């Protein structure tokens, strides 16, 4: 029988990376060689000290229910780490620990955005922003990130988009998919706009430890922003813990019980042993994470140079995360079709820029969470594709 779904399901989007991954796996099962540059997952194993902490926690009895917002001693350790890294005050009561970082995004938008209220979000940007805004009945207002601005924000454009109906502003730095960084000047303008319109800010800082030059800046460094900002962070990217499903939010103390109540309704709590492993990740030996970032930097440099050698392709040097966002507008094919042909005919899995919003048209996203050897092979296959297009 046909399933009748709730109307709200028509407003729910998806994450194209997982769809492309599924198709790539299908092609591999059919015997085709595929270079995987589509998924945003570090190709490293979780550092051993973190695994050991998780195993020891399970053996020590950390296998039961815990408080919805996280175990008190773990919240204290996460607050300690956050305050140290960001140089801002943070109490345990500001921390909510969740199974992955996406629940913070979902819960915050659900809790703060009423139907018809506006949320400004980066475009191109992580597709789940727009998906959840639409799902709860909010109005998604894209803030274009343009190559000529190094994929940062246009200050005047942000000011023009904001209004008294703006309830929430989402920022992401370092950014997915472009690898762009927001400067302190950018953050000051976002803070100015948020204060002027009495809006909240959701700062997605999941890539905050993957910065190649300079340092990451948080909007919490700006006076008056702690009372209207939620920081989203997690362990998946920095510590290669995607399968552990562990994230957290830092927010005003008055908001954390609200997000905790949503956790009670949806997840009950986050697995206790993963919280213990997460505390070890944040406060323990950092050499594994540091080595991973060093290798990402080498891959970035090699990949950007190789892409810029392809006729009709240009690529900015990203400042953080582990993605490049090459401009392919000169190859004579729309990015969606290029993505499809690149995978089906040349065995390279990538994402069209439009997977991250309309302003991603003319671009591709490559994840360089793969070996330098595989990255070189992927670029070589793409170069052959572009050469074949030029001969048509």
N, C-alpha and C positions, 0 to 999 in steps of 0.2 A: 504494500500500500504506500501511497505517497505520504511523505512526512511534511506536515505543516509546521514551519518554523515561526518563531516570534519575529515580528517585523524588524526588531532591532538587529537581527542577524544580518540583514541586508546592508547594514552600515559597518559591519566588521570587516576589516581588511586582513592582510596576511603579511608574511615575511618571505619575499621571493627567494631569498638565499636557500631556504629549505626545499622549495620546489625545484630549483635548479639542481641542488644536490641530489634529490631523488631521481631526476632524469639522468644525471651524470652516472649515478650508481647503476641505473638500468642499462645504460650504454656499455658500462664496464662488464656487466653480467652477460652482455651479448658479445663480448670479446674486444670491444673498442678500447684503445688507450686514451685515458683522460687525464689532463693536468688540472688539479683542483685549485682554483683561485677564487672560488665563490663564497666560501663559508668563513665567517669571522671567528675562527677558533684557533688558538695557538696550537702549533704542531709539536709542542713539547709536553712531556709528562709532568704531572704535579710534582714539585720538589719533594724529595724523600722526607725531609723533616716534617712536612705538613701531613704526608701520608702516615708517618709514624704516630703523629699526634692524634690523628683520627682513629687509627687502629687501637691505640692505647685507651682512648676515650671509650670506644665500644667495649673493650675488655673490662674497663673500669665501671661499667654500668650506665653509661650515658646513652641509653637506648629507650628512654621513656618520654612521655609528654613533658613539656616545659611551658613556661609562660608564653602567651601568644606573641608578645613583643620581643622575646628573647630572654635567656637566663640572665639574672641580675649581674653575676660576675663577668659574664661574657659582654654584656652591654657596657660594663665599666672598662673592659679591656679595649673594646672597639672605640669607645670615646677617647681613651688615652692615645690610641694610635692616630685617630683623626685629628686631635688637637696638636699632636706632635708634627704631623705631616703638613697641616694647613696653617699652623701658627695662629689658631683661633681657639677660643674657649669652647669646651664641649662637655656636657654632663652625661652620665649614663641614661638619664631620663629623656634625653634627646634622641636616643638610638632606638631604632626598630629593626630587628634582624629578620630577614625573609628568605624563603627558598628561591634564590635567584634575585636579580635586581629588577626584573620586569614587574613583580608585584608592587614595588614601590611606585613605579610609574602608573600602574593601573589604579592602585588604591588612592593615590594623591589626586589624580584627575577625577575619580569617582567621588571623592570626599569634598572637593573644592569647586567643581564646575557644574553649575545648574544648567538645565536645558536653555538653549539660546544664548548663554554667556560665551564670550570669546576667549580663545586660547591662541596666542601667537607661538608658532613653532618654526624651527629652521627647515628650509626646503632648498636643495635636497637635504634630507635628514633621515634618521632612523624611522622606518615606515610605521612602526607601532604607535608613534606619537599621534599621527593623524587618525589612525585606526581607532584608538581608544577615545579620542576627542569626539569623533563622529558617533561612536557606539553609545556614549552616555548622553548624546543629544546636544553637545556643545557645538559651537561654530568654530571650525578650524581655520585659522588665518595664517597663511604661509608667509614667512619672512625669507625672501630670496637670498641665497648665498652665491655670490658671483665670482667667477675666476679672476676678473679684473680687480677685485678687492681681496685677493688671496683667500677666497671663500670665507671671509669674515662678514660682518653685518654692515649694512649701510645705516649710519646713525640717523640721518634725516628720515629714511624710509621707516625705520622702527618708530620714530616719534609720530610719523603720520598715520601709521597703522593702529597705534594704541588709542584708546578712548575710555570713557567711564565704564563701558561694558566689558572691557578687558579684565578678565578675572585671573588669568594665569599666563606667564611667559615661560617658555621652555628654552633652555640653552644647553648646548652640548660642546664641550671643549676638553681635550682634543676631540675632533668631530668624526663621526661616521656619516657619510662615506668619504669625505674629502681629505681627512687628516689635518684639516685646518685648525688653527688655534685662535682663541679670542684673547686680545690684549687687555691690559688693565684699563686702558681708555675705553675699549668696547664694553667692559663690565661696568664701568662707571656710568655709561650712557644707559645700559639696561637697568641699572639701579635707579637712576634718575627717572626713567619712564615708569618703572614699577611703583615708585613712591608717588609720583604725580597722579597715577591712576588707581592707587590703592590696590595694586595687583600683587599676587604671589609670584614667586620665581621657583621653577623646578630646574635645578642645575644637575644635568646628567654628566657626572665626572668619572664614568666607568673606566676611561682611558687615562686618568690623571697621572699615573706612574709611567706611562709610555710617552715620554716627551724627549726629543733628541737634542734640542738646543735650548738653553735657558731653563726656565722652570714653569710649572703649571701655576696659574693664578685662579683662585676661587673667589666668587662674588661675595663670600662670607668675610673676606678681608675688608670689605667696604662698610663703614659705620652705618648702622641702622638696618642692615640687610638680614641679620640673624633672625629678626622677628617675622620676616616674610619670605624666607627661603627654605626649601627642602633640597638637600643634596642627595642624589642617588649615586651609590657606589656599590662595588661588589668584588668578588674574587676571581671571576671567570677569566678575565683578560690578563691581569697582572700576574696571576699565580697559576695559570693554565688549569683552572678548576671548573671548566664548563659543566662537567657531569656531576659535580658535587651539588649544584643548585644552591648557591649561597650568595646573598646580597644584603644590603642594609641601606637605611635612610637616616640622615641626620636632619632634625627638624625642631621647631620650637616645642618646648615641653608640653604646652597645651594641646598640640596637635597629635603627639605620639599616642595617647590613649585612643584617639579616633582611628588612627591607622591600625593600632593593635586590635581594635574591635572588628575591623574588616578582616584582619588576619584570623581572628577567632571564627568568623563565619565561613571563610574560604579554605584556609589551610590548617586551622587549629594552632599549629606552631611549626617552627623550623627544627629539623632533626638536631638533637642535642649534640651528637658527636661531630656533626659538620661545623657547628658553632665553635667547638673546641679547636678543631683543625683550622678554622678561620682565624681564631685568635693567634695561633702559632704562625700562620701566614703573615699576619699584620705586624706582630711583635718579635718574631723569631728571626732566624738567619735569612737574610735577603739576597744571598749570593745567587741563588737559582733565578730569581726574578731579574736581577741585574744582568746576568749572563744572557738571558732571553732578550732583554731590551738591546743589549750590545749587538746581538745577532740580527735583530730586526733592523737596526740602523744600517748595518752592512747590506742587508737585502734591499732596503729602501734605496740606498745610493746606487746599487747595481741596476735595479729595476727601472728607476726613473731615467737613468742614462740610456738604457737599452730601448725604452719606449720612445724616447725623443729622437732616436735614430731611424724610426719608421716614418716613411713619407706620409704626410697627412695627419700625423699624430703628434700631440704636444702634451707634456705632463709637468705639472708643478711639483716642486719638492715638498712633501707634506711635513709638518712640524711635529706630528704625534700620531698615535694609534698605529695600526699596521695595514693601512689601505693607501693605494694610489687611485687617483681619479682622472685618468687621461682624457683629454679632449680628442674625440675622433670625428669631429664635424667635417674634417677635410678628406675623409675616405669615401664619401659619396654614398653612405648608407645610414638609415636611421639606427639609433642605438639598439632598439628592441630587436630588429631584424639581424643586426650585427651580432648581438649576443647569441641569438638562436643558431645562426650559421656557424659562428665560431665554435660552438659546442658540437653541433651535429656533424659538421663537415671536417673540422680541424681538431676536435678533441680538446678544447680548452673551455673550462667552465668559469664563466665570469658573470657579472651582473650588469644589466643596462642601467644607466644613470636614472632612468625613469622609474626604476624600482624604488627609488628614494624620493619621488615626487616629480611633478611636471618640470621643475627647474633643473632637473638632471638630464634633460634631453641633450643629446650630442656628446654624452660622456659614458664611460664604463667604470665600474669599480672592480679593481683587483685586490684581493687580500694577499699579502705576502707572508702569510703564515704557512709557508711551504719552503722547502729547501732551495738554496740558490741554484742547484742543478735543475730542479723542476721549474723554477721561475725562468731560467734561461730558455728551457725547452718551450715553455708556454709563450714567451715573447717571440721565439723563432717561428712557432706555428702561426701566431698572429701576423707576423711580418709576411709570411707566405700568403696568407689570406688577403692582406692588403695588396700585395703584388698581383695576385690573381684578379682582384677587383679592377685594378688599373688596366689590365689587359682586355677586359670585357668591352 
